[in-house]
Amino acid sequence: MNHFLAEFDVGLLLTFDALLKDKNVTHAATRLNITQSALSARLMRLRQLLGDPLFIPSTSGRGMVASPHALALQPELARLLEQLNDFIGTARVFEPATSKRVFRIAATDNPVSILAPDLIPLVKSEAPGVKVAFTMPNKARIAEDLEQGEIDVFIGVAEDGAQGLIALKLFQEDFVTAQRRGHPRGSGPLTLDAFCALDHLLISTSGGHFTGMIDNALADLGRARHVSVSVQSYALAPLILGSTDLICTLPRRFLQRFDKVLDLIEAPLELAPFEMNLFWHPRMSADAAHAWLRKQVLRSARSGRG
């Protein structure tokens, strides 16, 4: 059976369909944009494969008459060609409103906290049946996971990317310091001395650490701060800051969402901004659903500016 199927190609099926519609070799050849001799060769092949003449010259001398076997096959041929069209168009067409697709986005807590509050409403407004899973990336396997479809996209800084991936800049982010409203130090500008003297909250995504990028920047100035609380989740930061006298320095776009309960103050030292990128494997570039997802991520990155 597999050998028999291998003898068929789409050209033969389209030839059969054109002859059923036109009952005329010349007209069918024109419909298919091939020569009459090429169409005749295809018809001969169809007769051999199906064991039936399929089309017989009309007694009137004009056109051809379909055999009973050819007519019996016509409804099934129409369904088969429709299924082939659906098969070919599946990757090219994506209907967000009816899709049940699951998208998997690999990203650390940092970009998820910044992008998810804008991304999820965008996705749900256009594709209510779509599911989105945010997973922690295995940075050593990013390229492999993207290539194998374990994840759809990865959001991270440039140095976390891998060779062979496509990268798109989403946004550049800077840092700001936050404290609770009514903090005993007041709400004025922070001096470096005051910054170092206050108690700090630190986000340690790997867990349990009490030093990070800010401590490195302070060390370059010959200074140090006191970090008394370390948590893994960005989401905990506003809750802890709101009920303590701790301060915390985090990405501006994240903290701006809590500016009704937190005071945001410029940090009294120079901290290099970071650039967040969207990465995906080239094999997914032409996939309509994947392109839609990338568009939503980019829209969320832009809508959260400022």
C-alpha positions, 0 to 999 in steps of 0.5 A: 500500500505504501508503495502504491501511495508513493506513485501518486503525487499532487499533480496526478490528483489535480489532473484527475480533478481538472479532467472531471471538471472540464471533460476536455484535455485542452481545457484541463491542460489550460486550467493546470498551465501544462501542455496537452502532451504532459496532461496526456502522460499524466492521464496514462499514469492515472489509468495504470495506477487505478486500473480503469480508463477513467475518461473515454472520448465522447461519441460526438467527437467533443471532449471526454466522458468520465467512466463510472469508476471515475465518477465514483471517485469524484466525491472522495477526490474533492474531499482529499484535495480539500484536506490537502489544502488544509494541511498545506495552509495549517502553518500559514494561517493562525486564527487567534479567536479560535486557537487552543494553542499552548505557547511556552515562554522561557524567561527569568522572574525579571522579564516576566515581572516586567512583561507579563502584566501587559502581555497576558491582557493582549493575548487574552483579548485576541485569543481567549482560548490560548494558554501561555506557560512561563517557564524558567530557562535552562540557559545551557540548553536554550538553543536545543530547547528552542530547536526541539520545540520544548519552548517557543521563545526565550526572553533574556539579555544578549549574553544569554542567547546562543549562536544560530538564534534570531534575536529581537530587541524588546526594550532597554531598562534602567534601575530605580530605588523604592521604599514604602510611602511614609518611610521614616527617612522621608521622600527626598533624594537619596545620598550615597551615604544614606543608601549604604546606611539603610537596610536593603531587600535583594532579589536573588533569582538563583536563591539565597544570595545577599550580594549582586550587581549593585554590590559590585557597583558599590565595591567599585566606589569603595562602598558597601550596603547592608542586605538583610533580606533575600527573596527569589521572587520579584512579586514579593518585593512590593509586599515586603517593602510595603510593610517594612523600612527596607529599600530595594533597587529594581527595574523601573518598569516593574516598580512603576506599577506600584507607585501608588504605594511605593516612593520611587527614588533615583539610585545615588550611583551609576548602574548600567542599564540592561537590554532585554531581547526576544530569541527564537529558532529560525525554523519557527520564523515562518510559522503564523502562530509563532509570528503572532506570539512574537508580535504580542510580546513586542507589543507588550514591551512597547506598551509598558514604556514610560 
